[in-house]
Amino acid sequence: MIKVLVLRAAGSNCDQETKFAFDLVGAQADLVHINRLLEGSVSLSSYQILAIPGGFTYGDDISAGKVLANQLKFKLADMLHQFYMQDKLIIGICNGFQVLVKAGLLPKVDLEAEPSVTLTFNDSGKFEDRWVSLRVNESPSVFTRGSKSQVYFPVAHAEGKFVLRNSEILAELHKNKQIVFQYVSPTGGAAVYPDNPNGSTLDIAGICDPTGRVMGLMPHPERHVDPTNHPQWTRRGLASEGDGVAIFRSAVQYFEQK
């Protein structure tokens, strides 16, 4: 059975939903506090997938996800690098995406480099809690191999605006097809507020590393796994499953098909 480590810390609040999503597609997901890794009582090497869920870890002091990112970067770098080099998968959702970019796990795995991208305060100046439409681009991402071309997920964040250090970084993302998700209008057109809830550059909602084995996104696929999660299901009728299921299933199938 594929084992998933759902990483918890003070302030995580989407860990149970993330565990449920992985369990739903046949994985064994364990909720593990960061302290268990730091003290060595749990080994990351026992797992195939690392999931960093949403929430407000450590109250988002300093900036969103920064404290947990520093713990990974400065205390668990060797463990994470070994995990990555073993052809395993990492996903960060919302706060988890913020952690990945600030730890140096996205847009490529380099835990010693200064971040080249980040997620900062929404242009609206407020917490955005709404459902959004996303285009799923062609990319190397392992996680979207089974996804539809357009999906519908909720967002819930105050610091979700994706920005880059310079245009060269953006060109590299385009070259490697690392832009996995972009905000779009419900009809698939250009996104303006509130369809783009934060003002992200090029409407970017999620990216992967060049291998496709590390992915982060601001919207919450784990909150749309059951068809009744859809806010309009009583009007539109029940789908066979929620749009988010494909992301978790694709991760598990990556190992089952190897």
N, C-alpha and C positions, 0 to 999 in steps of 0.2 A: 504493500500500500504506500502511496506517495504521502510523505509527511511534510506538513507545513508548519513553520514557526511563525505565529502571529505575535509580533513584538509589542509588549506593553510598557508603559512608563506612567508616571504620575500625570494625569490629564488625558490619557487615551480614552476615547469614548465610542469608538466604532469597532472595537476589537471583537465583540461578540458577534456583530453582523458579518464581519470578515471571516471569522471562524465558521459561521453558519454557511456562508457562500461556498467555501472550500469543502466543507463536509457534504454539502448538497450534491457536489459533482464527484464524490467518491474518495476524497482525500481524507487524511487524518490530520486535523488542524489542532495544534496545542497553543494555548495562551501562555506566553512566557514573559515574565517581567525582565527588564533590562538588567536588573541586579543579579539574576540567576546566571546570565552570561558573564557578567563582570566578575563574579565570585568563582566561576568555573563549575558550578553544579549542574549546568546544562550546557551541552556542546552543540554549536551550530552545525557541526559536521554530520550530526544525526538526521538532518533534514535536507530535503531537495528544494524547498521553496521558502524564501524569507518574505513575509508580508509586513509592511509597516502601515498600520491603519490610520484613519483620521482621528481628530481630537484636537486638544490644545496642550500638548505635552509641556510640562513644567510651566503652565500658564502662558506659554509663548513669550516668556521673558526674553529680553534682548531683541529677538525677532522670532517670527513663527518657526518652530521646529529647530531653532538654533542650538539649544542646550542638548537635546537628544542627538543632534548631528555631531556636536563636539564630542559626546561620549563615544559615538561610533568611530569618529575620525582619529581621536587621540588615545582611545583605550582598547578599541577592538579592530583596528585597521588590519592587522595581520590575519585575524580570523576571517574578516570579511573578504579580504583579497584571496585567501585560500578557497573560501566558499565559491567565489566568482570563478576562479580558475578551474574549478571542478565541473564546469558546464551547468551550474545550477541557476535558478531564477530568483529575481528580486522584484517586488512590486511595492510601490509607495502610493497611497491614496490620500489626497488632500494634505493633511499635516505630514503624512508619510512622504509625499512628493516634495514638500518643503524640506524635509529632512534629507532626502536623497541629493538634492542639488547643493545643499549647504555642507554636506559631508564629503562631497566629491565623488559621488556614485553616478551622477548624471551631469552633463550629457555624455560623458564617458567616465569609466572607472579610473580615477586618479585621486587617491585619498591624500596626496601630498600637495596637490595644486590648489590655488585660490579659485573660488567659484567663478565660472565664466557666465553663468546665468543665475537668476534668482527669481523669487516670487515675493512681490511687495504689495503695498496697500492698494486696494481697489480704487479706481478713479472716482467712484461714487462717494468715497469717504465713509462708507458704512459696511456693515456685515451684510452679505448677500445670501439669501436663503430662498432658492427658487429652482425650478426644473429648467433644464436647457437641452437644446438639440446639438448634437456633435456629428461632424463628418469624420468617418474613420478612413484615414488615408492609407494608400499602399505604403508599407513599411516593412522592415525586417522583424517587427515585434512578434514574439512568440505568442503573446497574450491576445492578439486580435485576429488570429488565423481563422477563427470561427465566427467573427462578428459580422453584423450587417454593415452596409455602407453608411448608414445613419442611425444613431442610437439616441436614447432619451434618458438622461440621468439627472439627479438633483445635485446642486452645489450648496455649500454652506461654509463660507469663509469670509474673512476680512482682508487677507493678504494672499490673493490669488492671481495678481497681475504678473504675467510672465514677461520678463525683460532680459535682454542680453547685454553683455559688456560692449560689444561692437558688431559691425556688420559682417566681419569675417566669421564670427561664431555662427551667425545666422546662415551664411553661405555654406558653412560646413554641415549644418543641420539639413539644409536642402539637398546638398550633394549626397549625403548618406541616407536620405529619406527617413530621418529620425523624428519628423513631426507627425506623430501618430494621430492626435485628435485636434480638431479645430472647431470652435464655436460657429454655428450657422443659424440662420433663421429656421423656423419650423418647416418652411418649404425648401430648405437647402441653400438659400441665397446668402448674401453677405450679412454678417452679424453686426448689428449696432445694439447699444444698450437698450433693453436688458438681455438681449440674446447673447451678447458678450457681456457677462456680468461684472467684469473687472477691468477691462481695457487692455488685455494682454496683446502684446505685439503679434500682428498677423493672426489674431484670434486664436492663438495657441493655447490648448487646454491640456495637452499631455505630450510627452516625448519618450523616446527610448534611447538606449545606447546603440552604437553601431552594430552590435551583435544581435540586438533584439531581445536579449535575456534580462535586461534591466529596464523597467518602465515605471514612469510616474505620471499621474494625472490628478487634476484638481477635483473634477466631478466624482460622484460616489457610485460606482457600479454595484457595490454590495447592498445598496439601498433600492435596487431594482432587480431583484432576482425572482420574486414571485410576481405573477401578472397582476395581482391585486395591489401591488405597490404603485402601479401607474395611477396618477391622480385622476384620470378620466376613464378608468376601466368600466365604470357603470354605464357610460355613454357610448364607448367604443366597443365594448365587449371584451371578453378575456382572450388574451394571447395565450399561446402554448406555454410560454415562459417569459420572464423578464429579460430585458436587453443585456443586463449585466452578467447573466449566467455564462455566456459564451467566453468571457474573459477568464473566468476561473476554470472552466472546463478545458479551454485551450492550454492553460498552464499545466494541468494534470496530464492531458493527452501528450504533451511534449515528452514526458518521461515514459508513458505507457507505450508509445510508438517507437521508442528508440531501440 
